Amino acid sequence: MLDRRSFLGTAGLSTAGLALASLLNEDGLLADDRTRTVSGKSPIRPTIDANEPYAAREPHFEMPAKQILVIYLPGAVSHVDTFDYKPALTKLHGQKPPGIPAVTFEGPTGNIAKPFWEFKPRGDSGKMVSDLLPHLAQHVDDFCFLHALTTDTSAHPQGENFMNTGFTMEGFPSFGSWVTYALGSESHELPAFVAINDPRGLARSGKNNFGNGFLPAAFQGTDFNAKNPPRNLYRPSSITPKADRDTIDLLQRLNARHLKKFPGDANLAGRIASYELAGRMQTSVPEVMNLAGETESTLRAYGVEGGSELRGHYARNCILARRLIEQGVRVVQLFNGSDPSGGNGVTNWDSHANILKTHAMQAEIMDQPTAALIADMKQRGLLKHTLVVWATEFGRMPFLQANGTGRDHNPDAFTCFLTGAGVRSAMSYGESDEFGFKAVTDKTTVYDFNATLLHLLGLDHERLTFYHNGLERRLTNVHGHVVKEIIA
């Protein structure tokens, strides 16, 4: 629930980060420092004005994508039941051919299992997609699939960390924080980076998925969602609009007078900038979250009504995501799934048992609203400058667990897709083996994945760094190559 106190609390955190940013800036650590090299290249660190830490900054090079929407699905979506078609699974259904391990992440293994949903060719490209996701299947000609993704862990919290921060451990900046640190925002009234959490709560790694790590706190994600309208952000009815405006003007004059007494005090300037953004958000956030202006046809397309209550909440989150992009927010991270310990029943895509129930429930929530979001953004022209990412932390095994109803974690092959600015469409890049067990062709690591996303935003992953504890830190650590084959 959003309220005035929550926003001021968030502003307080940002203030501390802005103070740190100011000190670093005074020491020259946020400037373009070319005295150290990373991978033989000089780092490019943005010069950040403490008075306007969210001001838009130039990329390293020009690319079509200016904003990014990351749709993240915690729990590990089964690639072999959605987008990675493997006829061999049907041929060997019920068998246990040589090479299948006796034990995987959660215990003994069972037999090969064919997809739980039928695959069919979709779109002009004929891309094979299962009936689990009929709405997204209608748009495959706009997507670029990466079928040979691999990760370094088979545990969910570490997998979320790795996908969203580039490290399995906690305490490292999230992808969105790196981007807003580098590029700032085009929005003056809203945060540069917004995380829209699942209506059921945070994912397993919680705020680490959109945290700032060792970057200044100004660049952490601001989290809220559309489940409940914010309270206490509106002007009290007892105060007239003129009195409210006069109070704000007086406060600005007093702040400006105080700042003149301490010329060059970047800490003070940072605090003022942070609280001014918090004040503007009290007006801008209720406005952007108000869906009253959306047409009935739009609400129907997103599936706000007519499905489960959870689908309705997620559909509103999808509309909120589009509205934030329209308002110039640089990074929007939209979650479909939460920590299972935070609620009752199925809360994410984790499917160790009864995958028919668990994946079907999640798909009912995710499929229609997500497909409508992408189609709506395309129709409004937003995909011309926005990169959309659909991602999960790893895949699932082509064979069942010993219980005979679920699939275990698979870090050696999984599928994500991209669409929008700068990306080739109607394309599948990389292949897993005939079972979907291991990536074999054009294998893509998470480092490569994140390097490519940064490149599509005009950022060189080897030169976007932050000097911390004696090291030039970066999102991709000391790894990563841009997958140039998927760039339009």
Kinemage of the C-alpha trace (Angstrom):
@kinemage 1
@onewidth
@group {chain A} dominant
@subgroup {mainchain}
@vectorlist {calphas} color= white
{ca met a 1} P 0.000 0.000 0.000
{ca leu a 2} L 1.405 3.377 -1.010
{ca asp a 3} L 0.974 6.335 1.302
{ca arg a 4} L 2.633 9.647 1.983
{ca arg a 5} L 4.819 8.166 4.714
{ca ser a 6} L 6.031 5.370 2.410
{ca phe a 7} L 7.086 7.852 -0.223
{ca leu a 8} L 8.931 10.011 2.284
{ca gly a 9} L 10.604 6.859 3.619
{ca thr a 10} L 11.746 5.994 0.131
{ca ala a 11} L 12.907 9.566 -0.294
{ca gly a 12} L 14.926 9.223 2.884
{ca leu a 13} L 16.755 6.231 1.470
{ca ser a 14} L 17.353 8.120 -1.734
{ca thr a 15} L 18.655 11.073 0.236
{ca ala a 16} L 21.353 8.937 1.803
{ca gly a 17} L 22.303 7.687 -1.636
{ca leu a 18} L 22.350 11.180 -3.051
{ca ala a 19} L 24.639 12.311 -0.260
{ca leu a 20} L 26.967 9.449 -1.121
{ca ala a 21} L 26.726 10.294 -4.800
{ca ser a 22} L 27.613 13.878 -4.012
{ca leu a 23} L 30.682 12.909 -1.992
{ca leu a 24} L 31.827 10.585 -4.740
{ca asn a 25} L 31.245 13.290 -7.301
{ca glu a 26} L 33.304 15.763 -5.287
{ca asp a 27} L 36.110 13.206 -5.150
{ca gly a 28} L 35.908 12.719 -8.901
{ca leu a 29} L 34.699 9.121 -8.573
{ca leu a 30} L 31.486 9.670 -10.519
{ca ala a 31} L 33.181 11.608 -13.269
{ca asp a 32} L 34.492 10.208 -16.537
{ca asp a 33} L 37.682 8.716 -15.062
{ca arg a 34} L 40.002 7.229 -17.630
{ca thr a 35} L 42.903 6.422 -15.309
{ca arg a 36} L 41.969 2.748 -14.887
{ca thr a 37} L 41.219 0.175 -17.550
{ca val a 38} L 38.812 -2.762 -17.708
{ca ser a 39} L 39.403 -5.478 -20.298
{ca gly a 40} L 41.889 -3.103 -21.922
{ca lys a 41} L 39.264 -0.345 -22.194
{ca ser a 42} L 38.970 2.891 -20.266
{ca pro a 43} L 35.858 3.015 -18.071
{ca ile a 44} L 33.138 5.525 -18.870
{ca arg a 45} L 31.402 6.688 -15.716
{ca pro a 46} L 28.669 9.290 -15.970
{ca thr a 47} L 29.037 12.745 -14.501
{ca ile a 48} L 26.065 13.122 -12.163
{ca asp a 49} L 24.720 16.504 -11.081
{ca ala a 50} L 23.702 16.232 -7.417
{ca asn a 51} L 20.949 18.788 -8.088
{ca glu a 52} L 19.469 16.548 -10.806
{ca pro a 53} L 20.622 12.946 -10.241
{ca tyr a 54} L 17.839 11.587 -12.460
{ca ala a 55} L 18.505 13.913 -15.390
{ca ala a 56} L 18.817 12.153 -18.740
{ca arg a 57} L 22.400 11.336 -19.763
{ca glu a 58} L 23.842 10.389 -23.125
{ca pro a 59} L 24.531 6.696 -23.911
{ca his a 60} L 27.962 5.476 -25.003
{ca phe a 61} L 26.661 5.127 -28.564
{ca glu a 62} L 23.345 5.581 -30.325
{ca met a 63} L 20.844 2.709 -30.400
{ca pro a 64} L 17.065 2.732 -30.992
{ca ala a 65} L 16.184 1.548 -27.468
{ca lys a 66} L 15.865 4.406 -24.972
{ca gln a 67} L 13.769 2.568 -22.356
{ca ile a 68} L 13.439 -1.021 -21.218
{ca leu a 69} L 10.595 -3.134 -19.818
{ca val a 70} L 11.667 -6.376 -18.147
{ca ile a 71} L 8.879 -8.910 -17.583
{ca tyr a 72} L 10.332 -11.307 -15.050
{ca leu a 73} L 8.782 -14.696 -14.184
{ca pro a 74} L 10.208 -16.132 -10.922
{ca gly a 75} L 10.107 -19.882 -10.386
{ca ala a 76} L 11.571 -21.122 -13.684
{ca val a 77} L 9.225 -21.499 -16.640
{ca ser a 78} L 9.484 -24.864 -18.386
{ca his a 79} L 10.968 -24.156 -21.821
{ca val a 80} L 10.053 -27.641 -23.081
{ca asp a 81} L 6.379 -26.959 -22.282
{ca thr a 82} L 6.218 -23.471 -23.786
{ca phe a 83} L 8.587 -22.294 -26.542
{ca asp a 84} L 11.294 -24.956 -27.074
{ca tyr a 85} L 9.675 -27.670 -29.177
{ca lys a 86} L 11.325 -31.113 -28.863
{ca pro a 87} L 9.594 -33.912 -30.829
{ca ala a 88} L 12.015 -36.448 -29.311
{ca leu a 89} L 10.243 -36.049 -25.974
{ca thr a 90} L 7.048 -37.440 -27.454
{ca lys a 91} L 8.942 -40.274 -29.154
{ca leu a 92} L 10.693 -41.307 -25.924
{ca his a 93} L 7.832 -40.530 -23.534
{ca gly a 94} L 7.894 -42.856 -20.524
{ca gln a 95} L 11.412 -44.132 -21.225
{ca lys a 96} L 14.647 -43.518 -19.374
{ca pro a 97} L 17.395 -43.509 -22.009
{ca pro a 98} L 21.085 -43.565 -21.044
{ca gly a 99} L 22.508 -40.227 -19.952
{ca ile a 100} L 19.676 -39.131 -17.697
{ca pro a 101} L 21.130 -38.422 -14.256
{ca ala a 102} L 19.859 -40.519 -11.359
{ca val a 103} L 19.535 -37.456 -9.114
{ca thr a 104} L 19.021 -33.761 -9.870
{ca phe a 105} L 18.493 -30.647 -7.738
{ca glu a 106} L 15.550 -31.915 -5.687
{ca gly a 107} L 16.058 -35.664 -5.742
{ca pro a 108} L 15.691 -38.847 -7.818
{ca thr a 109} L 14.649 -38.560 -11.442
{ca gly a 110} L 11.898 -40.323 -13.350
{ca asn a 111} L 11.299 -40.874 -17.056
{ca ile a 112} L 11.245 -38.667 -20.128
{ca ala a 113} L 7.928 -36.809 -20.387
{ca lys a 114} L 6.400 -35.316 -23.499
{ca pro a 115} L 5.155 -31.725 -23.291
{ca phe a 116} L 2.094 -31.360 -21.097
{ca trp a 117} L 0.510 -29.111 -23.730
{ca glu a 118} L 0.340 -29.595 -27.495
{ca phe a 119} L 2.686 -27.578 -29.709
{ca lys a 120} L 1.405 -25.958 -32.913
{ca pro a 121} L 2.975 -23.733 -35.614
{ca arg a 122} L 2.132 -20.057 -35.066
{ca gly a 123} L 2.297 -16.897 -37.145
{ca asp a 124} L 3.801 -16.515 -40.584
{ca ser a 125} L 7.101 -17.827 -39.233
{ca gly a 126} L 5.516 -21.136 -38.189
{ca lys a 127} L 7.189 -20.960 -34.793
{ca met a 128} L 6.135 -23.920 -32.648
{ca val a 129} L 4.511 -22.778 -29.392
{ca ser a 130} L 2.446 -24.783 -26.936
{ca asp a 131} L -1.226 -24.298 -26.152
{ca leu a 132} L -0.269 -23.225 -22.637
{ca leu a 133} L 0.313 -19.673 -23.959
{ca pro a 134} L -2.214 -19.099 -26.760
{ca his a 135} L -2.191 -15.295 -26.487
{ca leu a 136} L 1.571 -14.829 -26.614
{ca ala a 137} L 1.619 -17.403 -29.419
{ca gln a 138} L -0.263 -14.927 -31.612
{ca his a 139} L 2.693 -12.520 -31.543
{ca val a 140} L 5.665 -14.806 -32.166
{ca asp a 141} L 6.508 -13.027 -35.424
{ca asp a 142} L 7.504 -10.018 -33.297
{ca phe a 143} L 9.743 -12.004 -30.937
{ca cys a 144} L 13.388 -12.991 -30.879
{ca phe a 145} L 13.806 -16.207 -28.877
{ca leu a 146} L 17.044 -17.231 -27.195
{ca his a 147} L 16.866 -21.020 -26.795
{ca ala a 148} L 20.359 -21.809 -25.524
{ca leu a 149} L 20.524 -19.758 -22.348
{ca thr a 150} L 22.498 -21.189 -19.427
{ca thr a 151} L 23.047 -20.092 -15.846
{ca asp a 152} L 25.522 -20.832 -13.064
{ca thr a 153} L 23.076 -22.043 -10.415
{ca ser a 154} L 20.046 -24.272 -9.963
{ca ala a 155} L 18.688 -22.549 -6.830
{ca his a 156} L 15.933 -19.970 -7.155
{ca pro a 157} L 17.243 -17.131 -4.927
{ca gln a 158} L 20.718 -17.333 -6.448
{ca gly a 159} L 19.187 -17.712 -9.909
{ca glu a 160} L 17.118 -14.556 -9.464
{ca asn a 161} L 20.176 -12.706 -8.197
{ca phe a 162} L 22.267 -13.886 -11.133
{ca met a 163} L 19.678 -12.992 -13.758
{ca asn a 164} L 18.873 -9.584 -12.269
{ca thr a 165} L 22.230 -8.469 -10.837
{ca gly a 166} L 24.870 -10.551 -12.642
{ca phe a 167} L 26.003 -12.256 -9.413
{ca thr a 168} L 24.610 -15.180 -7.427
{ca met a 169} L 25.406 -13.402 -4.142
{ca glu a 170} L 23.396 -10.516 -2.738
{ca gly a 171} L 24.628 -6.961 -2.455
{ca phe a 172} L 25.285 -6.190 -6.121
{ca pro a 173} L 23.453 -3.537 -8.161
{ca ser a 174} L 20.490 -4.677 -10.201
{ca phe a 175} L 20.309 -4.323 -13.960
{ca gly a 176} L 17.867 -1.418 -13.644
{ca ser a 177} L 20.169 0.390 -11.227
{ca trp a 178} L 23.099 0.124 -13.641
{ca val a 179} L 20.962 1.516 -16.462
{ca thr a 180} L 19.591 4.458 -14.490
{ca tyr a 181} L 23.063 5.191 -13.074
{ca ala a 182} L 24.282 5.417 -16.673
{ca leu a 183} L 21.338 7.059 -18.401
{ca gly a 184} L 19.146 8.793 -15.822
{ca ser a 185} L 15.533 9.248 -16.886
{ca glu a 186} L 13.349 11.108 -19.362
{ca ser a 187} L 10.688 11.580 -16.658
{ca his a 188} L 10.772 14.603 -14.353
{ca glu a 189} L 7.782 13.580 -12.241
{ca leu a 190} L 8.419 9.860 -11.695
{ca pro a 191} L 11.323 7.664 -10.563
{ca ala a 192} L 13.857 6.584 -13.154
{ca phe a 193} L 13.398 2.894 -12.228
{ca val a 194} L 10.116 1.328 -11.097
{ca ala a 195} L 9.649 -2.282 -9.974
{ca ile a 196} L 6.041 -3.472 -10.239
{ca asn a 197} L 5.836 -6.435 -7.908
{ca asp a 198} L 3.424 -9.336 -8.154
{ca pro a 199} L 0.180 -8.683 -6.242
{ca arg a 200} L 1.083 -11.681 -4.033
{ca gly a 201} L 4.316 -10.104 -2.837
{ca leu a 202} L 8.043 -9.966 -3.596
{ca ala a 203} L 9.980 -12.668 -5.425
{ca arg a 204} L 12.387 -14.912 -3.493
{ca ser a 205} L 15.334 -12.519 -3.580
{ca gly a 206} L 13.079 -9.659 -2.612
{ca lys a 207} L 14.336 -6.127 -3.101
{ca asn a 208} L 17.735 -7.409 -4.166
{ca asn a 209} L 16.158 -7.942 -7.604
{ca phe a 210} L 15.811 -4.187 -7.997
{ca gly a 211} L 18.270 -2.925 -5.398
{ca asn a 212} L 21.132 -0.512 -5.894
{ca gly a 213} L 23.845 -2.623 -4.207
{ca phe a 214} L 26.938 -0.444 -3.878
{ca leu a 215} L 25.675 2.176 -6.348
{ca pro a 216} L 24.217 5.319 -4.752
{ca ala a 217} L 20.732 4.651 -3.373
{ca ala a 218} L 19.249 7.195 -5.770
{ca phe a 219} L 19.398 4.431 -8.380
{ca gln a 220} L 17.468 1.727 -6.549
{ca gly a 221} L 14.098 0.689 -7.965
{ca thr a 222} L 10.974 2.249 -6.472
{ca asp a 223} L 8.470 -0.565 -5.947
{ca phe a 224} L 4.696 -0.359 -6.089
{ca asn a 225} L 1.875 -2.048 -7.969
{ca ala a 226} L -1.718 -1.486 -9.007
{ca lys a 227} L -3.366 -3.955 -6.611
{ca asn a 228} L -4.644 -1.180 -4.371
{ca pro a 229} L -4.926 2.526 -5.118
{ca pro a 230} L -2.506 4.637 -3.072
{ca arg a 231} L -3.864 6.399 -0.029
{ca asn a 232} L -2.848 9.667 1.631
{ca leu a 233} L -1.028 10.917 -1.461
{ca tyr a 234} L -3.777 13.337 -2.341
{ca arg a 235} L -4.084 16.888 -1.065
{ca pro a 236} L -6.281 16.913 2.053
{ca ser a 237} L -9.736 18.307 1.307
{ca ser a 238} L -9.263 20.896 4.050
{ca ile a 239} L -6.438 22.534 2.064
{ca thr a 240} L -7.292 24.504 -1.055
{ca pro a 241} L -5.240 24.047 -4.245
{ca lys a 242} L -3.990 27.660 -3.913
{ca ala a 243} L -2.873 27.160 -0.309
{ca asp a 244} L -1.108 23.936 -1.289
{ca arg a 245} L 0.676 25.640 -4.185
{ca asp a 246} L 1.625 28.639 -2.035
{ca thr a 247} L 3.113 26.323 0.603
{ca ile a 248} L 5.207 24.495 -1.981
{ca asp a 249} L 6.420 27.774 -3.490
{ca leu a 250} L 7.396 29.056 -0.040
{ca leu a 251} L 9.288 25.855 0.718
{ca gln a 252} L 11.170 26.125 -2.588
{ca arg a 253} L 12.147 29.731 -1.845
{ca leu a 254} L 13.349 28.792 1.638
{ca asn a 255} L 15.356 25.858 0.269
{ca ala a 256} L 16.900 28.055 -2.417
{ca arg a 257} L 17.819 30.702 0.181
{ca his a 258} L 19.330 28.056 2.441
{ca leu a 259} L 21.324 26.591 -0.462
{ca lys a 260} L 22.783 30.042 -1.231
{ca lys a 261} L 24.233 30.129 2.276
{ca phe a 262} L 26.204 26.967 1.527
{ca pro a 263} L 27.432 27.299 -2.067
{ca gly a 264} L 28.890 24.091 -3.466
{ca asp a 265} L 27.280 21.904 -0.784
{ca ala a 266} L 26.392 18.943 -3.004
{ca asn a 267} L 24.958 16.989 -0.054
{ca leu a 268} L 22.396 19.679 0.642
{ca ala a 269} L 21.562 19.991 -3.056
{ca gly a 270} L 21.072 16.241 -3.229
{ca arg a 271} L 18.723 16.183 -0.261
{ca ile a 272} L 16.625 18.965 -1.731
{ca ala a 273} L 16.446 17.222 -5.124
{ca ser a 274} L 15.374 13.967 -3.483
{ca tyr a 275} L 12.570 15.524 -1.429
{ca glu a 276} L 11.378 17.526 -4.406
{ca leu a 277} L 11.011 14.319 -6.414
{ca ala a 278} L 9.109 12.732 -3.502
{ca gly a 279} L 6.807 15.739 -3.493
{ca arg a 280} L 6.198 15.556 -7.230
{ca met a 281} L 5.463 11.835 -6.923
{ca gln a 282} L 2.558 12.602 -4.596
{ca thr a 283} L 0.844 14.102 -7.612
{ca ser a 284} L 2.251 12.035 -10.467
{ca val a 285} L 1.884 8.527 -9.016
{ca pro a 286} L -1.881 8.683 -8.293
{ca glu a 287} L -2.373 10.102 -11.778
{ca val a 288} L -0.385 7.379 -13.552
{ca met a 289} L -2.115 4.674 -11.505
{ca asn a 290} L -5.618 5.941 -12.257
{ca leu a 291} L -7.009 3.605 -14.928
{ca ala a 292} L -10.321 5.441 -15.215
{ca gly a 293} L -9.261 6.911 -18.535
{ca glu a 294} L -8.625 3.508 -20.133
{ca thr a 295} L -11.254 2.382 -22.636
{ca glu a 296} L -13.448 -0.653 -22.097
{ca ser a 297} L -11.844 -2.331 -25.091
{ca thr a 298} L -8.382 -1.839 -23.568
{ca leu a 299} L -9.442 -3.254 -20.195
{ca arg a 300} L -11.063 -6.189 -21.973
{ca ala a 301} L -7.988 -6.855 -24.116
{ca tyr a 302} L -5.744 -6.954 -21.044
{ca gly a 303} L -8.151 -9.304 -19.259
{ca val a 304} L -8.859 -7.041 -16.297
{ca glu a 305} L -12.277 -8.667 -15.907
{ca gly a 306} L -13.567 -12.132 -16.687
{ca gly a 307} L -10.709 -14.203 -15.283
{ca ser a 308} L -9.244 -14.945 -11.895
{ca glu a 309} L -8.812 -12.166 -9.351
{ca leu a 310} L -5.039 -12.561 -9.649
{ca arg a 311} L -5.202 -12.140 -13.407
{ca gly a 312} L -7.156 -8.942 -12.911
{ca his a 313} L -4.492 -7.584 -10.563
{ca tyr a 314} L -1.661 -8.580 -12.905
{ca ala a 315} L -3.536 -7.091 -15.883
{ca arg a 316} L -3.716 -3.753 -14.051
{ca asn a 317} L 0.004 -4.016 -13.374
{ca cys a 318} L 0.563 -4.501 -17.109
{ca ile a 319} L -1.430 -1.358 -17.898
{ca leu a 320} L 0.547 0.487 -15.220
{ca ala a 321} L 3.782 -0.686 -16.880
{ca arg a 322} L 2.675 0.743 -20.226
{ca arg a 323} L 1.662 4.037 -18.632
{ca leu a 324} L 5.035 4.364 -16.890
{ca ile a 325} L 6.833 3.778 -20.187
{ca glu a 326} L 4.609 6.425 -21.792
{ca gln a 327} L 5.659 8.858 -19.048
{ca gly a 328} L 9.354 8.359 -19.824
{ca val a 329} L 10.400 6.067 -16.958
{ca arg a 330} L 13.714 4.599 -18.061
{ca val a 331} L 13.414 1.091 -16.572
{ca val a 332} L 10.239 -0.785 -15.641
{ca gln a 333} L 10.534 -4.239 -14.091
{ca leu a 334} L 7.259 -6.195 -14.026
{ca phe a 335} L 7.055 -9.382 -11.938
{ca asn a 336} L 4.731 -12.347 -12.511
{ca gly a 337} L 5.269 -14.532 -9.443
{ca ser a 338} L 6.337 -14.169 -5.822
{ca asp a 339} L 8.071 -15.995 -2.989
{ca pro a 340} L 6.007 -19.121 -2.153
{ca ser a 341} L 6.639 -18.548 1.548
{ca gly a 342} L 4.801 -15.259 1.301
{ca gly a 343} L 1.384 -16.649 0.390
{ca asn a 344} L -0.824 -19.699 0.118
{ca gly a 345} L -0.867 -22.158 -2.760
{ca val a 346} L 0.815 -21.548 -6.116
{ca thr a 347} L 2.600 -18.203 -6.204
{ca asn a 348} L 5.130 -18.630 -9.033
{ca trp a 349} L 6.278 -20.945 -11.836
{ca asp a 350} L 8.045 -23.468 -9.573
{ca ser a 351} L 6.637 -26.853 -10.618
{ca his a 352} L 8.212 -29.801 -8.816
{ca ala a 353} L 4.816 -31.463 -8.591
{ca asn a 354} L 1.611 -31.296 -10.625
{ca ile a 355} L 2.993 -29.089 -13.363
{ca leu a 356} L -0.388 -29.304 -15.092
{ca lys a 357} L -1.915 -27.325 -12.236
{ca thr a 358} L 0.944 -25.001 -11.362
{ca his a 359} L 1.939 -23.903 -14.855
{ca ala a 360} L -1.696 -23.683 -15.974
{ca met a 361} L -2.558 -21.394 -13.055
{ca gln a 362} L 0.404 -19.108 -13.711
{ca ala a 363} L -0.274 -19.049 -17.448
{ca glu a 364} L -3.877 -17.994 -16.868
{ca ile a 365} L -2.580 -15.012 -14.913
{ca met a 366} L 0.319 -14.090 -17.209
{ca asp a 367} L -0.531 -14.951 -20.822
{ca gln a 368} L -3.375 -12.655 -21.902
{ca pro a 369} L -2.274 -9.482 -20.035
{ca thr a 370} L 1.344 -9.831 -21.189
{ca ala a 371} L 0.346 -10.408 -24.811
{ca ala a 372} L -2.015 -7.422 -24.643
{ca leu a 373} L 0.724 -5.252 -23.118
{ca ile a 374} L 3.145 -6.033 -25.943
{ca ala a 375} L 0.464 -5.566 -28.617
{ca asp a 376} L -0.693 -2.300 -27.040
{ca met a 377} L 2.841 -0.937 -26.878
{ca lys a 378} L 3.359 -1.851 -30.528
{ca gln a 379} L 0.096 -0.179 -31.564
{ca arg a 380} L 1.021 3.005 -29.670
{ca gly a 381} L 4.492 3.127 -31.253
{ca leu a 382} L 6.265 2.524 -27.916
{ca leu a 383} L 8.258 -0.438 -29.225
{ca lys a 384} L 10.132 1.879 -31.563
{ca his a 385} L 12.137 3.137 -28.577
{ca thr a 386} L 11.458 0.477 -25.917
{ca leu a 387} L 13.124 -2.908 -25.537
{ca val a 388} L 10.902 -5.573 -23.953
{ca val a 389} L 12.457 -8.577 -22.204
{ca trp a 390} L 10.573 -11.728 -21.104
{ca ala a 391} L 12.777 -13.715 -18.743
{ca thr a 392} L 12.997 -16.385 -16.065
{ca glu a 393} L 15.960 -17.683 -14.006
{ca phe a 394} L 16.426 -21.155 -15.550
{ca gly a 395} L 14.504 -23.929 -17.274
{ca arg a 396} L 13.084 -27.329 -16.355
{ca met a 397} L 14.163 -30.876 -17.045
{ca pro a 398} L 12.831 -32.898 -20.005
{ca phe a 399} L 12.235 -35.802 -17.624
{ca leu a 400} L 10.014 -35.953 -14.589
{ca gln a 401} L 10.967 -36.121 -10.966
{ca ala a 402} L 10.399 -39.410 -9.185
{ca asn a 403} L 6.900 -38.219 -8.206
{ca gly a 404} L 5.900 -38.474 -11.865
{ca thr a 405} L 4.103 -35.103 -12.021
{ca gly a 406} L 6.709 -32.339 -11.912
{ca arg a 407} L 9.954 -31.225 -13.561
{ca asp a 408} L 13.119 -30.275 -11.671
{ca his a 409} L 15.367 -27.233 -12.197
{ca asn a 410} L 17.498 -27.094 -15.337
{ca pro a 411} L 20.342 -24.532 -15.363
{ca asp a 412} L 21.854 -25.917 -18.590
{ca ala a 413} L 19.123 -24.833 -21.019
{ca phe a 414} L 16.256 -22.375 -20.905
{ca thr a 415} L 14.416 -19.869 -23.089
{ca cys a 416} L 13.762 -16.138 -22.905
{ca phe a 417} L 12.618 -13.730 -25.619
{ca leu a 418} L 13.105 -10.092 -26.602
{ca thr a 419} L 11.012 -7.755 -28.703
{ca gly a 420} L 10.966 -4.099 -29.614
{ca ala a 421} L 13.649 -1.529 -30.343
{ca gly a 422} L 16.854 -2.791 -31.920
{ca val a 423} L 16.002 -6.497 -31.948
{ca arg a 424} L 15.476 -8.801 -34.898
{ca ser a 425} L 12.008 -10.346 -35.036
{ca ala a 426} L 10.629 -13.762 -36.010
{ca met a 427} L 13.949 -15.234 -34.972
{ca ser a 428} L 15.173 -18.122 -32.842
{ca tyr a 429} L 18.790 -17.981 -31.732
{ca gly a 430} L 20.626 -20.963 -30.255
{ca glu a 431} L 19.496 -24.533 -29.743
{ca ser a 432} L 19.296 -27.032 -26.934
{ca asp a 433} L 19.841 -30.725 -27.606
{ca glu a 434} L 17.084 -33.011 -28.905
{ca phe a 435} L 15.638 -33.315 -25.389
{ca gly a 436} L 15.981 -29.700 -24.282
{ca phe a 437} L 18.406 -30.955 -21.634
{ca lys a 438} L 21.543 -28.944 -22.464
{ca ala a 439} L 22.355 -25.948 -24.665
{ca val a 440} L 24.469 -27.101 -27.607
{ca thr a 441} L 24.465 -24.427 -30.334
{ca asp a 442} L 25.208 -20.728 -29.806
{ca lys a 443} L 25.146 -21.141 -26.043
{ca thr a 444} L 24.338 -17.851 -24.319
{ca thr a 445} L 25.363 -17.184 -20.729
{ca val a 446} L 23.592 -14.756 -18.421
{ca tyr a 447} L 26.668 -12.534 -18.802
{ca asp a 448} L 26.145 -12.532 -22.580
{ca phe a 449} L 22.428 -11.858 -22.097
{ca asn a 450} L 23.007 -8.806 -19.892
{ca ala a 451} L 25.848 -7.545 -22.095
{ca thr a 452} L 23.456 -7.665 -25.050
{ca leu a 453} L 20.676 -5.831 -23.205
{ca leu a 454} L 23.083 -3.046 -22.234
{ca his a 455} L 24.348 -2.858 -25.829
{ca leu a 456} L 20.787 -2.475 -27.103
{ca leu a 457} L 20.472 0.537 -24.790
{ca gly a 458} L 23.665 2.055 -26.174
{ca leu a 459} L 25.925 1.002 -23.294
{ca asp a 460} L 29.247 -0.837 -23.484
{ca his a 461} L 29.123 -3.458 -20.728
{ca glu a 462} L 32.929 -3.458 -20.453
{ca arg a 463} L 33.131 0.298 -19.906
{ca leu a 464} L 30.098 0.879 -17.668
{ca thr a 465} L 31.820 0.542 -14.293
{ca phe a 466} L 31.783 1.731 -10.694
{ca tyr a 467} L 34.933 1.763 -8.586
{ca his a 468} L 34.169 -0.176 -5.375
{ca asn a 469} L 36.476 -1.731 -2.810
{ca gly a 470} L 39.502 -1.403 -5.070
{ca leu a 471} L 37.815 -2.956 -8.116
{ca glu a 472} L 36.200 -1.611 -11.253
{ca arg a 473} L 32.856 -3.378 -10.828
{ca arg a 474} L 30.447 -3.970 -13.684
{ca leu a 475} L 27.174 -5.825 -14.294
{ca thr a 476} L 28.894 -8.591 -16.261
{ca asn a 477} L 31.863 -8.956 -13.862
{ca val a 478} L 34.799 -9.911 -16.154
{ca his a 479} L 32.703 -11.920 -18.631
{ca gly a 480} L 30.148 -11.474 -21.371
{ca his a 481} L 29.921 -10.989 -25.116
{ca val a 482} L 27.249 -9.143 -27.062
{ca val a 483} L 25.071 -11.487 -29.120
{ca lys a 484} L 25.314 -9.443 -32.310
{ca glu a 485} L 23.339 -11.946 -34.381
{ca ile a 486} L 20.030 -10.856 -32.796
{ca ile a 487} L 20.551 -7.112 -33.272
{ca ala a 488} L 18.519 -5.567 -36.084
